[in-house]
Amino acid sequence: MTDAEWAAIRPLLPVPGWMRGRGGQPEAYCHRAILDAIRYLVDNGIKWRAMPADFPPWDRVYAFFRRWRDHGMVKEFHDRLRAKVREKLGRDAEPTAGVIDSQSVKADAVVGSDSRGFDGGKLINGRKRHVVVDTLGLLLGVMVTAADTGDRAAARVLLHQVADAHHRLALVWADGGYTGSLVEYCLATLALVLAIVRRSDDQKGFVVLPKRWIVEICQAQCTHGVCCPAVSAVSVQMRRLYQPGGRVRRSRSSASSRWSAWAMSRWGQRLSRRVVIQPRLIQA
């Protein structure tokens, strides 16, 4: 990372106990080098043991990441960066509206049947990624399930998590796959208005729908690993989930919280760049 990025990121990182007079052995490696190593690993999808010699030893990097992940510090670090990006764009730190969507992706042949499923609507055998973003396209929540998991069933869990973490969230836009009892559930249980943005029956081909286009672009970026700064404040990438060709790596869907940590790491890298680079507003 650049010196400007490090200057913006350093105050957001946890302070080691030995620096606060709580005792313990001083850390042998700078947090900047640890973060660079984690970002390199997530960006390139390598194994821990394949960490280049330019970085600290892989087991030390993994120990740092595991400790930060288990204590929720990866997500907290990402949330702090997102708040800074929103404030720099003239928005409140906490969002009041968001967009939810899902996307099914093919799984590799080695992925077990207990963690994959068949999406009859998209005719895809693999996994499904569920994301909630704010109106700037910044990540609020992510969950990975088998592809045969219904959107409404997954949305109940994901929206509950997002609503608990973001108390000001009052409105979420969604497509027609989230209709039915989910709308009443969100209003009665989560005090959340789930607004369905429908596609007109007479529309043909690709149509940009109001509000929904934000999360659609994020899903495309997530799959292809591209960044479109004109419409997004962060490039959504989860390369750690995929083999070359867009196939999902082998792992259990129940470990979605672990993959969320990987996603937060990658998005945190993009967010840190947005903090030091003049961002562009999204016209929703």
Order of alpha helices (4+ residues) and beta strands (2+ residues): alpha-alpha-alpha-alpha-beta-beta-beta-beta-alpha-beta-alpha-beta-alpha-beta-beta-alpha
